[in-house]
Amino acid sequence: MANVPSNVGGSFPGSSLVSSSLSIFRDYSGQLQTEITDPSRLYHHLSRVAPELLDEYGGHDAERELESLKELSEKRLQEIEKLKLKLKKNNDSLAEQESTEASDTDTSIQEDEDVKWFQNGVRLFNPSLDSCKEVISKLEDKHEIMVLIASPSEIIQFLIPTILERKAIKQLTIYSSLSPEDILSFSSELSTNKSLTSLQIIHNSISDDGVFVLAQALQYNETLQYLYLNDNPDITSASAQSLAKLYKLSCLNLDNTNIDPNEVMDLMESLMQDQ
């Protein structure tokens, strides 16, 4: 008969039951050939071969204690899982909020951004006066192109005369409505400019009155080669005589205007013959 240690069961629920049952178990274990040292195995073995002993020594209480501990453990696990889910939801919500705030910030920056620099020039979209001053201070000789979009008269009358005084700008594109007064504000600088080779005033930016002032200034300009006035429906045959004086140009684009280019060409040829 195997000898079963009498001090087994210190960590097993109901270990007092197991310890007190060991001496009685020896009397009932004549056929037991394997030494039992695990209190849990001993308990289950007793419940199978000698349940009356467990009843006598409180076996059901121990079993109930085990079940109670098992239920408590399961409840704790459920609480932990619920806590994990709650934390995950909170983290997801925080991440979504941060993403939204970042998106809002990016949008705000994009809406406020009125100056875009590129390798050989700069584009200004509805710039402020301070932005224009900053652009002027940063212009270098490598910046040969300027694009001005949706700018009010005060910006036109401040910025264009200033940049035409510089020798760097070779291509100027304007997508802003120009009044005769706006063009008059830089006509002097335009007539004497020695760097500008291409001028684009396009897309509903100029009318017949503006063309009259512009043509007068360009008669004295010896550098400009390309003038684009396309997509200005307010340019009509009334501008033909003024534009004909610009026969020194290499290119005059009048696409999508209300003037007949052939009429301008005929006038140009006539003026050239008179020279």
TATA-V175633 format. One record per backbone hydrogen bond with DSSP energy under -1.0 kcal/mol. CO is the residue of the C=O (numbers start at 1). NH is the residue of the N-H. E is the energy in kcal/mol with one decimal. If there is no record, write none. Layout:
BEGIN
((CO	NH	E) (CO	NH	E))
END
This chain:
BEGIN
((12	15	-1.1) (14	18	-1.5) (15	19	-2.8) (16	20	-2.3) (17	21	-1.4) (21	25	-2.6) (22	26	-1.6) (29	32	-1.1) (38	42	-2.5) (39	43	-2.7) (40	44	-2.2) (41	45	-2.4) (42	46	-2.8) (43	47	-2.3) (45	49	-2.9) (46	50	-2.6) (50	53	-1.0) (50	54	-1.2) (51	55	-2.3) (52	56	-2.3) (53	57	-2.4) (54	59	-7.3) (55	58	-1.1) (58	62	-1.9) (59	63	-2.6) (60	64	-2.9) (61	65	-2.3) (62	66	-2.5) (63	67	-2.7) (64	68	-2.7) (65	69	-2.5) (66	70	-2.4) (67	71	-2.8) (68	72	-2.6) (69	73	-2.5) (70	74	-2.4) (71	75	-2.5) (72	76	-2.5) (73	77	-2.4) (74	78	-2.3) (75	79	-2.6) (76	80	-2.6) (77	81	-2.5) (78	82	-2.5) (79	83	-2.5) (80	84	-2.5) (81	85	-2.4) (82	86	-2.4) (83	87	-2.6) (84	88	-2.6) (85	89	-2.5) (86	90	-2.3) (87	91	-2.7) (88	92	-2.9) (89	93	-2.6) (90	94	-2.5) (91	95	-2.7) (92	96	-2.4) (93	97	-2.2) (94	98	-2.5) (95	99	-2.3) (96	100	-2.4) (97	101	-2.5) (98	102	-2.5) (99	103	-2.4) (100	104	-2.7) (101	105	-2.3) (102	106	-2.5) (103	107	-2.5) (104	108	-2.5) (105	109	-2.5) (106	110	-2.5) (107	111	-2.5) (108	112	-2.0) (109	113	-1.3) (114	125	-2.7) (116	123	-2.8) (118	121	-1.1) (120	144	-1.9) (120	145	-1.7) (121	118	-2.6) (122	147	-2.1) (123	116	-2.8) (124	149	-2.8) (128	132	-2.1) (129	133	-2.2) (130	134	-2.2) (131	135	-2.5) (132	136	-2.5) (133	137	-2.0) (134	138	-1.2) (135	139	-1.2) (140	143	-1.5) (142	144	-1.2) (144	170	-2.8) (144	171	-2.4) (145	122	-1.9) (146	173	-2.5) (147	124	-3.1) (148	175	-3.3) (149	126	-3.1) (152	156	-2.1) (153	157	-3.0) (155	159	-3.2) (156	160	-1.6) (159	163	-2.5) (160	164	-2.2) (170	197	-2.4) (170	198	-2.0) (171	146	-2.3) (172	200	-2.9) (173	148	-2.9) (174	202	-1.6) (175	150	-2.1) (179	183	-2.0) (180	184	-2.4) (181	185	-1.5) (183	186	-1.0) (186	190	-2.2) (187	191	-2.2) (188	192	-1.0) (197	225	-2.2) (197	226	-2.3) (198	172	-2.3) (199	228	-2.7) (200	174	-3.3) (205	178	-3.4) (207	211	-2.3) (208	212	-2.0) (209	213	-1.4) (210	214	-2.6) (211	215	-2.9) (212	216	-1.4) (213	217	-1.7) (214	218	-2.3) (215	219	-1.1) (217	220	-1.0) (225	250	-1.7) (225	251	-2.0) (226	199	-2.7) (227	253	-2.5) (228	201	-2.7) (230	203	-1.5) (231	204	-2.2) (232	235	-2.0) (234	208	-1.1) (235	258	-2.1) (236	239	-2.2) (237	240	-1.3) (239	243	-2.5) (240	244	-2.0) (243	246	-2.0) (246	249	-1.8) (251	227	-2.5) (253	229	-2.6) (255	231	-2.9) (260	264	-1.4) (261	265	-2.6) (262	266	-2.4) (263	267	-1.8) (264	268	-2.6) (265	269	-2.7) (266	270	-1.9) (267	271	-2.4) (268	272	-2.7) (269	273	-1.8) (270	274	-1.1))
END
